[in-house]
Amino acid sequence: MSSQEEILSDGRFSCVARDPRFWEMPEKERKVKIDKRFRAMFHDKKFKLRYTVDKRGRPVNFSSTENLRKFYALSESDSDLSESEEHAEKRKKQKKNKKAKGKAETDS
């Protein structure tokens, strides 16, 4: 097979290297950025579908959440906020559990 350099040096295909229509999309721009309003779609059961066969009828073990993670990303500022919010929610739950345990011990 011919190498990539030989193909690009060929006069018939020289325009391909300069034409932006044929450039590969940058990694940062591949995923669509979404804000915090839509972050629930990554973990909500309403958005999760379990596939047993693909479009050609072959058996697969696949879910729609993998596609969501493949094509969508939280915007940078929102992903930082969501991580900090998740930590805050975990702390609140831990405090509630400690209070509930304390009340249960005092009641018994």
Secondary structure, 3 states (H helix, E strand, C coil): CCCHHHHHHCHHHHHHHHCHHHCCCCHHHHCEEECHHHHHHHCCHHHCCEEEECCCCCEEEEEHHHHHHHHEEECHHHHHHHHHHHHHHHHHHHHHHHHHHHHHHHHC
